[in-house]
Amino acid sequence: MALPSPPPSCYLAGLALNLAVMAVAVELFAIPYLAARIPATGISFIGNHLGQSRITFHGQRPERVKGLLLPMTLPGTGNL
C-alpha cells in the first residue's frame, strides 16, 4: 500500500507557523534570532506532526506489527 502524499497546505502551514513564532519571539520578546529558532522549530515540528496525522492520514489506522519487539533478558532481572 502506497502512502498518501501530503497536500502542500501542510507544508505551507508549517512554514507560516515557524515564521509566526519567530516573529513573536524576536519582535515582542526581544529574543536573539538564533535562540528564537529553538522554540520555533519545536512548535512547528509538533504542528506539522499534528497536521500530517489529522489531514494526510485521516481515517487510517496503522496495523499492528507483530514480532518486532523481541524479549530482552537482563542479568538478574529475568525476561522483561
Buried (B, 14 or more C-beta within 10 A) or exposed (E): EEEEEBEEEBEEBBEEBBEEBBEBBBEEEEBEEEEBBEBBEEBBEEBBEEBBEEBBEEEEEEEEEEEEEEEEEEEEEEEE
